Amino acid sequence: MVIDFKCPMCGAGMEYDSELGKLECDSCGHTQDIESAPETEQEQSIEVTPFDGSQIPDEAIITEEFEEKEPSVYTEEQEFFCNGCGAAIVTEPEVSATHCPYCGSAVAFKARLTGQYAPDKVIPFMISKKEAQDLFRKWAKNGILSPKDFMTEKRLGEITGVYVPFWLYDMNVSAEADCLCGKKRSYRKGDYIYHETKYYHVYRRAYLSYHKVPADASVKMDDETMDCLEPYNYTKLKNFSPEYLAGFQAEKYGPDAEELQPRAKERVRKYAEKYLADSIRGYSSVTYQKKECLINRANEFYTLLPVWTLHYEYKGEKQTYTMNGQTGKIIGKAPVSGGRVAKWAGILYGGSLAILALLTYLVI
Amino acid sequence: MKKNLYKIVWMCLALVLAVGCLLPASTAMADTNEDALLESIRDALKEFHGESGEDFYFELEPEDDYDSDYDFENWYEEDYDFDKWYESDYEKARQILEENLARTGMSLDEDQRIYDFFGKFSRGDLNEIDGWIEEKEEEGDISIRVFVAEMDMNMEKYFLEECADALCDNGYAKEDLAIMLLNLDYNNRGVCIQGYGLCEERVNDDRTEYILDDIIEHFSDDDYVYGVKLFATEAAYYAQSTNYGVYFKDNSFEGKMKRMPWPLVLLAPAVVAFVGILLMKGSKGGKMTTNGKTYIQNGVSGLTANKDDYVRTDVSKTYSPVSSGSSGGRSGGGRSSGGGGRSSGGRSHSGGSRRF
């Protein structure tokens, strides 16, 4: 089944306007609020009292809780029919929202947005397509070694807004470190230099709670690139509603929460170890005898996060440039033109040669 | 008292008379002994060779054979006449000069400042150097001469002294003369510099060493024209300067170009260009800006146990005597110990030499 976003006034397709935060009809200008579901009880419990150590939950509380979701019966369906023109829309299996290639209407596929694929949360696009183009153009200007046709107007017109699936994990960590630390000092007495090391047995234990640690669940997007796009401002998180997808592409998750959990846990383990390491201060050497992190997954949220993407092919090499659709942070390596490298190398060499020769001439 | 005086006078007279009589007698006796000795030798030869012994007769004249007044105690002073030795070196040097002049068809002349006996320089180079030296002579109010030849390095000093004498004696150069020999002998390549008259004081041994410091690298690099020109420039500079603590620095464009550390000047911009391109290129297309603090819930996170217990202290020591300080100063490596002296014509001079 296909969800479309028809204007109740004129029947034309409506799209989400990032500036208004509403659906807007390009034909008649009608705008429509998006009705979000009320905040869940779980979400409201984020506000907490200051930590004094007593809040550490016992084993019963921090055991992992999973909510079995209703499996979708439409998952494998790859052909949908546009409600506007009736044309068949054939998509890749992970696409959950797109445009009808025939009439251009924004459509979402209910089968890929409901049941086990129903997103819990969404951060709507805060940066419009025009703003994204401006940001890309500005960013491209910094790449003075890039070829001339990089980020042309035509190419900028091809940028696509995509809601990328993420799992956001709430995790609690009980971490402890036992180590032998040394404080070194040296001093002179007569003809001898004394090297003194005072050793201390240092123990640290911490309870750490990490809130909504993201792990990208897209099969298309590169994990490292998505990690670099962070952070997202979670205060703008909304309960999911398909209207947010109107005018954008969206993907459903590939790996589920269970599959992605090790990646998130590894990330949290590193955070916890760093926390403990930072708490051991004033020593010149630290030798760990025991370092342990017990990580418990408290919650996970299937969330769609906004990303602008631009594909570019240069000399047979495909590059993807991505932009955080909320903050405007851009990730991507600009292509390098050999001619421009030679030109700039010549300018730099000639310039510095002239300066150095002049300075040397004046000094010697 | 008077009686004693008469006694002494009489004794002296007696002594004089005795010596006067005995001396001729002893001489006559010696002559007699010598004649007898000669006669006995002749007889022996006749006896040995018979009458034909006459053929082997030879006249032995006492005065030709040996000197009866020979001073055996001071024999070395007579046999080893050091002045004669020196004379032979000067003669040799003079001979080298004359031979070179004859071979090349040159003659010492007031207007010639460089004598290239080796044929090192082209006509154009010689004109350039001559012109340069003439200019520097005017600046320093001295004469500057350069000789290019090949010879044993032991002869360099004498050669220049002979040249200086020949030039000054004939009025071809001023008595205030700075003179350089460029010895291009295959096994003795080197430079020798001498200063006469005012130049002995102004282009002294120490300053000569500084000149050699500056010019030697140019000769090593086969840049003979610049080396000779630099010598003339520095000689003229020092001839005008009584500030002995200040040394010459060639601030001309050519001098600066020569001193320019070209490998560094060419390589450093390449490094700058390389680093610049790397920075422009950017190593990454973006970096991760989140960390644990981004996602931690501060209100419910924190340390629950925290202790630092002292265990022990380890001490080791290393022997490191307090330094009594080190002496510094400029190294005098490669410097000669001064090549001053006096020419056969009696001109004293400063000087120095170096191999390259």
Interface residues (C-beta under 8 A of the other chain):
Chain A: I46 V48 T49 P50 F51 G53 Q55 I56 G143 I144 L145 E176 L180 C181 R188 D191 Y192 I193 Y194 H195 E196 T197 K198 Y199 Y200 H201 V202 Y203 R204 R205 A206 Y207 L208 S209 Y210 H211 K212 V213 T225 D227 C228 L229 E230 P231 K270 Y271 A272 K274 Y275 S279 K329 I330 I331 G332 K333 A334 V336 V341 W344 A345 G346 L348 Y349 G350 G351 S352 L353 L356 A357 T360 Y361 I364
Chain B: K256 R259 M260 P261 L264 V265 L266 A268 P269 A270 V272 A273 F274 G276 I277 M280 K281 G282 K284 G285 G286 K287 M288 T289 T290 N291 G292 T294 Y295 I296 Q297 N298 G299 V300 S301 G302 L303 T304 A305 N306 K307 D308 D309 Y310 V311 R312 T313 D314 V315 S316 K317 T318 Y319 S320 P321 V322
